[in-house]
Amino acid sequence: MSLTSLRSSQTLANAALAGALAALIVWAAPPGTDFAAHVFQLHVYLQHGFTIWTNYWYAGRYTFVDYSLIYYPLAALVGIRLLAVISVAASAAAFTLVVRRTWGDSSVWVARFFALATAASLVTAAFPYGLGLAFALGALVAIDRGRLVWFSLLAVACFAASPLAFVFLIVVLAAVAVARRSRGIKAPVVVLTSICVAGLVIARLFPDPGHYPFPLSELAAVLAFCAIGAALTWRVESAKPLLVLFIAYAAVCVASYLIPTTMGGNVVRLRYAAVPVAVLVLSLRRWRPLPVSVIVLVLAVSWNFSPLAYSFQSSTNDPASAQSYWQPAIDYLHHELVPDYRVEAVGTADHWEAVYLPQAGIPIVRGWFRQDDFPQNEVLYDKLTPSSYLAWLRSLSVRFVVLSNAAPDYSSKNEVALLTSGRSGLPIVFSSANLTIYRVPSPLPIVSGPGRPQVTALTEATVVLKLSRPGKYHLGIRFSPYLRTPDGCVTEAKDGMTTLTAPTAGTIDVAFSISAKGALDALTGSNTTCSNEH
């Protein structure tokens, strides 16, 4: 068998192995911790198309543009589960081609372990990242073979699928370029730089004030992994690209820790490939010394699979994943909740409350994007007192709090403890076998100001107001330069929400709408559409 045929057969075998295990996981195993988010966002895409805003999560937030530009359109075509399987199989095939061409026979088992590890990572349901990873590895194959056009297309697709995967693509290419002192890298650098510039423009057009948490313990773990990897690849000539990669990855992690961004702790996601990376490093050292190699492999297995095991365990037999579980609360809220208010659904481990309540037209103050909890909902992560909790609920116009008996998200444990202790000051107004609903005393409505303003309707991208007199109103919708009304103007309030200036009374629509004027305001940092304000 020729070398080319051998590579081809191994590539297909690893793709089949990864695809088979991926199919087993997505169709037979419990849905992962991120699955609910994809269900809701795919629902938004199917119902409203490529809309860029939703009023149903976090008092208003951008959708798609700050997470994945192409994942949900592709998922709408082939389905969430099938797209996940295709992504994993493609990743395994591309990774096999890259490592076989670079390290030859030393990489045979590395590629197999990568196929298994990548498929196993589907228990987290981080599907857009998986799609981006497939494109990133495809881009590495293309640049390794001198196919600049294909590299450019795949790099763009990588960014559009997952900016996080694109960051990893940059780190890997930079490490290879430094280790090999590669010439002819000008064109790839121009391509990647152009994509980065486009990404910065998109971030400016659709700014997200939040940041994803990055615990010091996670930084310490990833730096330990990089330090061990660098020590084991030191003075191993064939492992020089890996040495530079460990150093570069550590630098990126430190920067992500020091500079708050929406990426934050997500940067450690390369841990899901810790086992194949460890096997590659140890294979290049011929597993010498053996005792050290065994210890390193055990540590890599623990770091790689412990979060996967947690995700699998938390998703197993989760009754909250069924709509019927939430239906009693939905029926009650449809009867009692008026458009002037929102609902706080106490976060569960898999966040199915962020699917079924918004799908039923009930706006909630949280969702699935943890980065949007900071700073808006940061109080939930700190020591929670009855007064701080009530102040937070009122600031977000919450009328009812829905508490389930499902396993809570770690950010909700303080909230659950306060509510169940009876010290919250919120009376119970409804209870069922699985759900308890509390009423917030003296809630503050979404719109406040002169007279008795009222929200008559709240939809995905529009809020309809009934005003009894002209004047300035506080509107509890997160400000965006794309918020527009034909009957007045809007300005960003001090709390990050919106101030509406209405010259007349009557019914007023405030709607999110993409426009050239809104884009110009976003680029220039303007926080008002009022001509006499700055």
Backbone torsions as a table, in degrees:
resi	resn	phi	psi	omega
1	MET	NA	132.0	-179.1
2	SER	-71.4	162.8	179.4
3	LEU	-62.0	-39.3	179.3
4	THR	-64.1	-42.3	178.9
5	SER	-65.2	-39.0	179.5
6	LEU	-63.4	-45.6	178.3
7	ARG	-60.6	-41.8	-179.1
8	SER	-63.4	-43.8	-179.0
9	SER	-66.9	-40.1	178.5
10	GLN	-67.2	-37.8	178.4
11	THR	-62.3	-46.9	179.8
12	LEU	-66.0	-39.1	-179.6
13	ALA	-64.0	-43.6	180.0
14	ASN	-68.6	-37.6	176.5
15	ALA	-63.8	-41.4	179.0
16	ALA	-66.3	-41.3	178.8
17	LEU	-61.1	-48.6	-179.5
18	ALA	-64.8	-42.2	-178.9
19	GLY	-64.8	-40.6	-179.3
20	ALA	-65.4	-45.9	179.3
21	LEU	-66.7	-38.8	178.3
22	ALA	-62.1	-43.0	179.1
23	ALA	-62.1	-40.9	178.3
24	LEU	-61.5	-41.6	-177.4
25	ILE	-70.0	-47.5	-173.8
26	VAL	-75.9	-24.4	-179.5
27	TRP	-102.6	-23.9	-176.5
28	ALA	-110.4	-28.5	-178.0
29	ALA	-85.8	165.3	177.1
30	PRO	-62.6	151.1	176.9
31	PRO	-62.3	143.5	-176.3
32	GLY	-74.7	175.4	-174.9
33	THR	-64.8	-24.7	179.9
34	ASP	-97.3	-1.0	-172.3
35	PHE	-62.0	-40.2	-177.6
36	ALA	-59.0	-38.7	-179.2
37	ALA	-61.6	-40.9	-179.1
38	HIS	-70.0	-35.2	177.1
39	VAL	-61.1	-46.8	-178.3
40	PHE	-67.5	-45.4	-176.5
41	GLN	-70.1	-31.5	173.4
42	LEU	-67.4	-37.9	175.9
43	HIS	-60.1	-44.4	178.5
44	VAL	-60.7	-43.6	-179.4
45	TYR	-63.9	-44.2	-178.3
46	LEU	-68.0	-33.8	-177.8
47	GLN	-83.3	-35.2	-170.8
48	HIS	-124.2	0.5	-176.8
49	GLY	75.6	-157.7	-176.9
50	PHE	-80.9	62.8	175.3
51	THR	-74.2	152.8	-173.3
52	ILE	-115.6	9.2	-176.4
53	TRP	-147.8	145.0	171.1
54	THR	-137.5	134.7	175.2
55	ASN	-88.4	-2.2	-172.2
56	TYR	-91.4	-11.3	175.6
57	TRP	-121.6	139.7	167.0
58	TYR	54.2	34.7	178.8
59	ALA	59.0	28.5	-180.0
60	GLY	105.7	126.7	178.0
61	ARG	-157.5	158.5	174.1
62	TYR	-73.6	147.9	175.4
63	THR	-120.9	156.2	174.7
64	PHE	65.2	-55.3	-171.3
65	VAL	-65.8	-24.9	-179.5
66	ASP	-104.1	13.2	-179.5
67	TYR	-136.9	-62.2	178.0
68	SER	-154.4	124.8	-177.0
69	LEU	-81.5	-29.5	-171.6
70	ILE	-119.5	-10.2	-175.0
71	TYR	-61.9	-48.5	-173.5
72	TYR	-71.6	-36.3	170.5
73	PRO	-59.9	-40.6	178.2
74	LEU	-69.0	-39.7	178.0
75	ALA	-64.2	-32.9	177.3
76	ALA	-66.2	-28.8	-179.0
77	LEU	-79.1	-44.2	-172.1
78	VAL	-116.7	-10.4	-178.5
79	GLY	98.5	149.6	-177.0
80	ILE	-61.7	-47.7	-173.7
81	ARG	-69.3	-46.2	-178.9
82	LEU	-64.3	-38.6	178.4
83	LEU	-63.4	-36.9	177.6
84	ALA	-63.6	-42.7	179.4
85	VAL	-64.5	-44.6	178.9
86	ILE	-60.9	-42.4	-179.5
87	SER	-61.1	-45.4	-178.5
88	VAL	-66.6	-44.0	179.7
89	ALA	-62.7	-42.6	179.0
90	ALA	-65.3	-39.4	178.2
91	SER	-62.1	-45.6	-179.6
92	ALA	-61.9	-42.2	179.5
93	ALA	-64.2	-47.6	-178.0
94	ALA	-65.6	-41.1	179.5
95	PHE	-62.6	-40.1	178.2
96	THR	-60.2	-44.5	179.3
97	LEU	-62.4	-40.8	-177.6
98	VAL	-67.1	-50.9	-174.4
99	VAL	-74.1	-32.3	177.8
100	ARG	-66.2	-39.6	-179.2
101	ARG	-71.1	-30.2	-176.5
102	THR	-87.5	-43.9	-172.8
103	TRP	-121.2	3.5	173.0
104	GLY	59.7	-134.4	-174.0
105	ASP	-64.7	-21.9	179.2
106	SER	-66.5	-13.3	-173.0
107	SER	-105.0	3.6	-175.1
108	VAL	-57.8	-53.5	-178.9
109	TRP	-74.6	-26.1	176.4
110	VAL	-59.7	-47.1	-179.1
111	ALA	-64.8	-35.6	178.6
112	ARG	-68.4	-43.2	177.8
113	PHE	-64.6	-35.3	177.4
114	PHE	-64.2	-41.8	178.3
115	ALA	-58.2	-44.0	-179.5
116	LEU	-69.2	-45.3	-177.0
117	ALA	-65.9	-40.1	-179.0
118	THR	-67.8	-40.6	176.0
119	ALA	-64.5	-42.3	-179.4
120	ALA	-62.0	-31.1	-178.0
121	SER	-66.3	-11.4	178.7
122	LEU	-66.7	-14.7	178.0
123	VAL	-65.2	-17.8	175.3
124	THR	-83.7	-16.8	-177.3
125	ALA	62.3	29.7	175.4
126	ALA	-81.8	64.5	-169.5
127	PHE	-69.8	-41.9	177.5
128	PRO	-59.8	-39.0	176.2
129	TYR	-62.8	-41.4	178.1
130	GLY	-60.7	-39.5	176.6
131	LEU	-65.6	-43.7	177.9
132	GLY	-62.6	-36.8	178.2
133	LEU	-63.4	-39.9	177.9
134	ALA	-61.5	-43.6	178.0
135	PHE	-66.5	-38.5	179.8
136	ALA	-62.5	-46.4	179.3
137	LEU	-66.9	-35.7	174.7
138	GLY	-62.6	-37.7	177.5
139	ALA	-64.8	-36.9	177.2
140	LEU	-64.6	-40.0	176.9
141	VAL	-62.4	-44.1	-177.2
142	ALA	-64.3	-45.4	-178.0
143	ILE	-70.3	-30.5	177.6
144	ASP	-65.8	-27.4	-179.9
145	ARG	-100.6	8.4	176.1
146	GLY	75.3	21.2	-179.8
147	ARG	-95.5	84.4	-173.2
148	LEU	-64.9	-40.6	-178.8
149	VAL	-63.2	-46.7	178.5
150	TRP	-64.0	-39.7	177.0
151	PHE	-58.8	-45.0	-178.6
152	SER	-62.3	-45.9	-179.2
153	LEU	-63.9	-43.0	-179.0
154	LEU	-70.9	-34.7	176.8
155	ALA	-65.9	-41.3	176.4
156	VAL	-62.5	-44.1	179.1
157	ALA	-63.5	-36.7	177.6
158	CYS	-60.7	-49.0	179.1
159	PHE	-62.3	-42.4	-177.7
160	ALA	-67.1	-29.2	179.0
161	ALA	-82.8	-42.8	-176.7
162	SER	-158.9	105.9	175.7
163	PRO	-56.1	-31.0	177.9
164	LEU	-64.2	-45.2	177.3
165	ALA	-62.9	-34.1	178.2
166	PHE	-65.5	-38.6	175.7
167	VAL	-59.6	-43.2	178.8
168	PHE	-64.9	-36.6	176.8
169	LEU	-61.1	-43.6	178.7
170	ILE	-62.2	-44.0	-178.8
171	VAL	-61.8	-45.5	-178.9
172	VAL	-64.6	-46.2	-179.3
173	LEU	-65.1	-38.3	177.9
174	ALA	-63.9	-41.7	179.6
175	ALA	-63.4	-43.6	179.6
176	VAL	-65.2	-42.4	-179.3
177	ALA	-62.5	-42.2	180.0
178	VAL	-69.5	-43.4	-176.3
179	ALA	-66.0	-37.1	-175.8
180	ARG	-99.3	-2.5	-176.3
181	ARG	49.3	48.9	-171.9
182	SER	-64.8	139.4	171.2
183	ARG	-98.5	165.3	178.6
184	GLY	69.8	28.8	179.7
185	ILE	-95.4	1.2	-176.4
186	LYS	-58.6	-46.4	-177.5
187	ALA	-64.0	-48.7	176.3
188	PRO	-59.7	-37.1	178.9
189	VAL	-63.7	-41.2	178.3
190	VAL	-62.1	-42.2	179.4
191	VAL	-61.8	-50.6	-177.7
192	LEU	-65.3	-39.0	178.4
193	THR	-63.8	-40.7	179.0
194	SER	-62.5	-40.4	178.5
195	ILE	-66.4	-40.5	177.7
196	CYS	-61.3	-42.2	178.6
197	VAL	-62.8	-43.6	177.4
198	ALA	-60.9	-39.5	178.5
199	GLY	-63.8	-40.1	178.3
200	LEU	-66.4	-36.5	177.7
201	VAL	-65.3	-43.3	178.4
202	ILE	-62.0	-42.0	178.7
203	ALA	-63.5	-33.8	178.0
204	ARG	-74.0	-37.4	-179.9
205	LEU	-68.7	-33.6	-176.8
206	PHE	-130.6	73.0	-173.4
207	PRO	-69.5	142.9	176.1
208	ASP	-119.6	115.1	-176.2
209	PRO	-76.2	-7.0	-175.3
210	GLY	-82.7	173.1	174.0
211	HIS	-148.5	146.4	-178.4
212	TYR	-86.0	134.8	-178.2
213	PRO	-66.4	151.0	179.3
214	PHE	-139.3	89.0	-178.1
215	PRO	-60.8	146.5	179.7
216	LEU	-61.1	-33.5	179.7
217	SER	-62.8	-36.6	178.3
218	GLU	-71.0	-38.4	176.3
219	LEU	-62.6	-43.2	-179.5
220	ALA	-61.1	-40.2	-179.1
221	ALA	-65.8	-45.0	-178.2
222	VAL	-70.1	-33.8	177.0
223	LEU	-69.5	-34.0	175.2
224	ALA	-64.8	-42.1	177.3
225	PHE	-59.8	-45.8	-179.6
226	CYS	-66.7	-38.5	-179.8
227	ALA	-65.4	-43.9	178.1
228	ILE	-63.9	-42.6	178.8
229	GLY	-62.3	-42.2	179.3
230	ALA	-65.4	-39.8	179.2
231	ALA	-64.1	-38.9	-177.3
232	LEU	-76.7	-22.4	-179.9
233	THR	-99.0	-2.4	-180.0
234	TRP	-62.7	128.2	178.4
235	ARG	62.7	21.0	170.2
236	VAL	-103.9	103.8	-168.9
237	GLU	-56.6	-44.6	-177.4
238	SER	-69.3	-16.5	-178.3
239	ALA	-101.0	12.0	-176.8
240	LYS	-58.4	-41.7	176.6
241	PRO	-59.7	-34.5	178.8
242	LEU	-69.5	-38.3	177.1
243	LEU	-58.2	-48.9	179.5
244	VAL	-65.3	-35.7	179.0
245	LEU	-63.2	-43.7	178.7
246	PHE	-61.1	-41.9	-179.6
247	ILE	-67.0	-44.3	-179.3
248	ALA	-65.8	-41.8	-179.6
249	TYR	-65.2	-40.0	177.0
250	ALA	-61.3	-41.7	179.8
251	ALA	-63.8	-41.4	179.1
252	VAL	-64.1	-41.0	179.4
253	CYS	-64.7	-42.3	178.0
254	VAL	-62.9	-43.1	179.1
255	ALA	-62.7	-40.4	179.8
256	SER	-67.2	-30.5	177.8
257	TYR	-73.7	-40.3	-175.5
258	LEU	-78.8	-30.1	-176.9
259	ILE	-110.7	107.2	-178.6
260	PRO	-62.7	124.7	177.0
261	THR	-142.6	173.3	176.7
262	THR	-70.1	-15.2	176.9
263	MET	-77.5	-51.8	174.9
264	GLY	46.2	-130.2	-177.0
265	GLY	-67.3	-10.0	176.3
266	ASN	-62.4	-18.2	-176.8
267	VAL	-64.6	-18.5	179.7
268	VAL	-82.6	8.4	-175.7
269	ARG	-65.2	-14.3	173.7
270	LEU	-63.8	-9.8	176.9
271	ARG	-60.9	-23.6	179.7
272	TYR	-71.0	-5.4	173.3
273	ALA	-117.9	19.1	-176.8
274	ALA	-63.2	-38.6	-178.4
275	VAL	-66.5	-52.6	178.2
276	PRO	-61.5	-35.0	176.9
277	VAL	-65.3	-43.3	178.6
278	ALA	-63.4	-42.5	179.2
279	VAL	-62.6	-38.9	178.3
280	LEU	-64.3	-47.2	180.0
281	VAL	-60.0	-46.8	-177.6
282	LEU	-68.5	-34.1	177.2
283	SER	-65.8	-38.9	178.4
284	LEU	-68.3	-22.7	175.1
285	ARG	-92.6	2.1	-176.8
286	ARG	58.7	32.7	175.6
287	TRP	58.3	37.6	178.7
288	ARG	-116.6	137.7	-11.2
289	PRO	-73.6	144.7	-172.2
290	LEU	-60.9	-46.1	-179.9
291	PRO	-57.7	-43.0	178.7
292	VAL	-64.9	-40.5	-179.4
293	SER	-61.7	-41.9	179.7
294	VAL	-64.0	-44.2	179.7
295	ILE	-62.0	-44.4	-179.9
296	VAL	-62.4	-42.3	-180.0
297	LEU	-64.2	-41.6	178.6
298	VAL	-62.1	-43.2	177.9
299	LEU	-62.8	-40.2	179.6
300	ALA	-65.2	-41.2	178.5
301	VAL	-61.7	-44.3	179.9
302	SER	-62.3	-46.7	-177.1
303	TRP	-68.7	-36.5	-178.4
304	ASN	-68.9	-47.1	-167.2
305	PHE	-102.5	-11.6	-179.4
306	SER	-61.9	-43.5	177.3
307	PRO	-69.0	-28.2	177.8
308	LEU	-69.0	-41.0	178.4
309	ALA	-63.4	-41.1	178.5
310	TYR	-63.0	-44.2	-179.8
311	SER	-62.6	-42.8	-179.9
312	PHE	-63.7	-44.4	-177.6
313	GLN	-65.3	-40.7	-177.1
314	SER	-70.4	-24.5	-178.2
315	SER	-90.5	-14.8	-175.6
316	THR	-69.2	127.5	176.3
317	ASN	52.7	44.5	178.1
318	ASP	-84.3	107.3	-177.4
319	PRO	-66.5	-21.7	-177.5
320	ALA	-71.5	-7.1	-179.5
321	SER	-77.2	-9.4	179.5
322	ALA	-96.2	140.5	179.9
323	GLN	-63.5	-34.1	-179.2
324	SER	-59.9	-27.1	178.8
325	TYR	-62.8	-38.3	-175.6
326	TRP	-94.8	-8.7	-173.0
327	GLN	-59.5	-40.0	177.8
328	PRO	-58.1	-40.5	177.9
329	ALA	-67.7	-40.9	179.0
330	ILE	-61.0	-44.2	179.5
331	ASP	-62.1	-43.7	-180.0
332	TYR	-63.8	-45.8	-177.1
333	LEU	-67.9	-35.1	175.9
334	HIS	-61.3	-30.4	-178.5
335	HIS	-85.1	-35.9	-170.3
336	GLU	-105.8	-26.2	-175.0
337	LEU	-84.4	130.1	175.4
338	VAL	-103.0	160.1	-174.6
339	PRO	-61.7	-12.6	-179.3
340	ASP	-70.6	-11.0	-170.8
341	TYR	-134.5	165.1	176.2
342	ARG	-115.1	-177.6	179.4
343	VAL	-126.5	138.9	168.4
344	GLU	-98.5	111.7	174.3
345	ALA	-98.5	110.6	-175.5
346	VAL	-57.8	125.7	-171.7
347	GLY	-61.7	131.0	174.3
348	THR	-98.8	170.2	-174.2
349	ALA	-58.7	-38.1	-177.2
350	ASP	-107.1	1.9	169.4
351	HIS	62.1	35.4	178.3
352	TRP	-71.0	-19.6	174.7
353	GLU	-61.5	-26.8	-179.6
354	ALA	-79.0	-2.7	176.0
355	VAL	-102.3	-59.8	-167.1
356	TYR	-73.7	-34.8	178.3
357	LEU	-70.3	-50.0	176.7
358	PRO	-62.3	-35.6	176.7
359	GLN	-60.8	-28.2	178.7
360	ALA	-87.5	7.2	178.0
361	GLY	83.1	22.1	-179.3
362	ILE	-106.7	113.2	-179.2
363	PRO	-73.8	135.3	178.4
364	ILE	-119.6	157.7	-173.5
365	VAL	-91.0	-6.3	173.5
366	ARG	-124.8	-166.4	179.6
367	GLY	-171.0	-126.1	-177.9
368	TRP	-119.8	-21.9	-175.9
369	PHE	-79.9	100.5	-175.8
370	ARG	-61.1	-29.3	-179.8
371	GLN	-63.0	-24.2	178.5
372	ASP	-80.5	-6.2	173.6
373	ASP	-76.7	-16.0	-175.9
374	PHE	-117.3	117.1	8.1
375	PRO	-96.1	-4.6	-168.3
376	GLN	-56.4	-42.4	-175.7
377	ASN	-116.7	23.6	-174.1
378	GLU	-63.1	-24.6	-179.4
379	VAL	-57.8	-28.1	-178.6
380	LEU	-69.4	-21.1	-178.3
381	TYR	-90.5	-10.4	-178.7
382	ASP	-101.4	-174.6	175.4
383	LYS	-67.2	118.9	-172.1
384	LEU	-98.6	128.0	177.3
385	THR	-114.3	160.3	177.9
386	PRO	-55.4	-41.1	-178.1
387	SER	-69.9	-42.6	179.7
388	SER	-67.6	-35.9	179.2
389	TYR	-67.2	-45.4	-179.9
390	LEU	-65.1	-39.5	178.3
391	ALA	-62.9	-40.5	178.5
392	TRP	-65.5	-44.7	179.6
393	LEU	-60.3	-44.3	-179.4
394	ARG	-67.3	-35.6	-178.8
395	SER	-64.9	-22.3	-179.2
396	LEU	-110.5	16.2	174.4
397	SER	59.4	42.8	180.0
398	VAL	-85.5	130.4	177.5
399	ARG	-102.5	-36.0	-178.7
400	PHE	-134.2	149.2	174.4
401	VAL	-117.2	126.8	-179.6
402	VAL	-105.6	120.3	179.2
403	LEU	-115.4	128.1	178.1
404	SER	-106.1	168.7	175.6
405	ASN	-96.5	12.0	175.2
406	ALA	-74.7	162.0	178.7
407	ALA	-59.2	129.0	-177.2
408	PRO	-81.2	155.4	167.8
409	ASP	-64.6	152.9	-176.9
410	TYR	-61.0	-28.4	179.7
411	SER	-73.8	-12.0	-175.6
412	SER	-103.2	-1.5	-174.6
413	LYS	-64.2	-39.3	177.0
414	ASN	-65.4	-38.5	179.7
415	GLU	-65.7	-44.6	178.0
416	VAL	-60.5	-45.2	-179.4
417	ALA	-61.0	-41.1	-179.2
418	LEU	-67.1	-44.8	-178.2
419	LEU	-65.4	-44.1	-177.2
420	THR	-75.7	-14.9	179.5
421	SER	-76.8	-19.0	-176.8
422	GLY	84.0	4.1	-177.4
423	ARG	-95.8	-0.8	-174.5
424	SER	-71.4	-24.1	-176.3
425	GLY	82.6	6.1	179.3
426	LEU	-100.3	118.6	179.0
427	PRO	-73.9	148.2	176.2
428	ILE	-80.2	130.3	179.8
429	VAL	-117.1	-10.5	179.7
430	PHE	-159.6	144.5	174.0
431	SER	-150.1	148.2	175.6
432	SER	-137.9	-169.9	-177.4
433	ALA	-60.7	-33.4	-174.2
434	ASN	-117.9	-14.4	-169.1
435	LEU	-129.9	146.8	173.0
436	THR	-131.1	133.7	179.5
437	ILE	-115.8	129.9	179.8
438	TYR	-109.2	148.8	176.5
439	ARG	-103.0	135.4	178.8
440	VAL	-86.0	123.3	178.7
441	PRO	-68.2	137.6	175.6
442	SER	47.1	57.1	-179.2
443	PRO	-69.9	154.3	176.9
444	LEU	-96.3	128.9	-176.9
445	PRO	-71.9	164.6	-179.4
446	ILE	-61.7	-37.4	178.3
447	VAL	-116.7	134.7	178.5
448	SER	-141.6	150.2	-178.9
449	GLY	159.5	-154.9	-176.4
450	PRO	-60.3	144.3	178.0
451	GLY	68.4	-143.0	179.2
452	ARG	-124.7	74.9	179.7
453	PRO	-66.0	154.9	-173.8
454	GLN	-143.9	141.9	168.9
455	VAL	-91.4	118.8	-180.0
456	THR	-95.8	-19.4	178.2
457	ALA	-160.2	142.1	175.4
458	LEU	-133.3	116.5	-179.9
459	THR	-117.0	-172.5	-176.7
460	GLU	-53.1	-42.3	-174.5
461	ALA	-133.4	10.7	-176.9
462	THR	-138.8	143.2	170.1
463	VAL	-124.1	130.2	-178.4
464	VAL	-106.2	125.5	-175.3
465	LEU	-115.4	147.8	171.9
466	LYS	-117.7	113.7	-175.4
467	LEU	-111.9	136.5	-178.2
468	SER	-90.1	-13.5	179.1
469	ARG	-157.4	159.6	176.1
470	PRO	-71.2	163.3	178.1
471	GLY	145.8	-168.5	179.3
472	LYS	-101.2	136.6	-176.9
473	TYR	-129.9	143.5	173.0
474	HIS	-90.1	122.4	-178.5
475	LEU	-112.3	118.0	-175.7
476	GLY	-78.1	50.5	173.1
477	ILE	-118.1	131.0	179.9
478	ARG	-56.2	131.3	-175.5
479	PHE	-65.5	142.0	171.4
480	SER	-143.5	142.2	177.8
481	PRO	-65.3	-8.4	179.4
482	TYR	-95.5	0.7	173.8
483	LEU	-74.6	127.7	-176.5
484	ARG	-138.1	149.3	172.2
485	THR	-140.2	136.9	178.4
486	PRO	-76.4	-8.2	-174.7
487	ASP	-118.4	41.7	-179.8
488	GLY	153.6	-156.1	178.8
489	CYS	-149.0	166.1	-176.9
490	VAL	-128.7	152.1	179.3
491	THR	-139.8	149.5	176.8
492	GLU	-71.4	128.8	178.3
493	ALA	-81.9	167.2	-178.0
494	LYS	-62.2	-27.9	-178.9
495	ASP	-90.6	9.7	179.4
496	GLY	87.8	-5.6	176.5
497	MET	-86.0	-155.6	-170.4
498	THR	-123.5	136.4	170.7
499	THR	-103.6	122.8	178.8
500	LEU	-100.5	128.5	172.4
501	THR	-105.9	113.9	-177.0
502	ALA	-112.2	117.0	-178.3
503	PRO	-76.0	-15.7	-178.8
504	THR	-138.8	162.5	173.3
505	ALA	-83.7	173.1	177.6
506	GLY	120.5	-163.8	-179.9
507	THR	-89.7	127.9	-176.9
508	ILE	-128.7	132.0	174.5
509	ASP	-98.7	129.4	170.4
510	VAL	-114.5	113.6	-171.5
511	ALA	-125.6	149.6	173.2
512	PHE	-86.1	124.8	-178.3
513	SER	-148.4	125.4	177.7
514	ILE	-71.1	129.4	179.8
515	SER	-149.6	161.9	177.7
516	ALA	-64.2	-37.4	178.9
517	LYS	-65.5	-41.9	177.8
518	GLY	-64.2	-39.7	178.8
519	ALA	-64.7	-40.9	178.8
520	LEU	-64.8	-41.1	177.9
521	ASP	-62.3	-40.3	179.7
522	ALA	-65.3	-44.5	-178.5
523	LEU	-65.3	-35.7	-177.7
524	THR	-89.9	-5.1	178.7
525	GLY	79.9	16.7	179.3
526	SER	-68.6	137.8	-178.9
527	ASN	-115.9	25.8	179.3
528	THR	-155.0	151.9	170.8
529	THR	-108.8	5.1	179.1
530	CYS	-84.9	128.9	-173.3
531	SER	-68.4	-23.1	-177.1
532	ASN	-101.3	13.2	178.1
533	GLU	-123.2	160.4	-177.0
534	HIS	-124.3	NA	NA
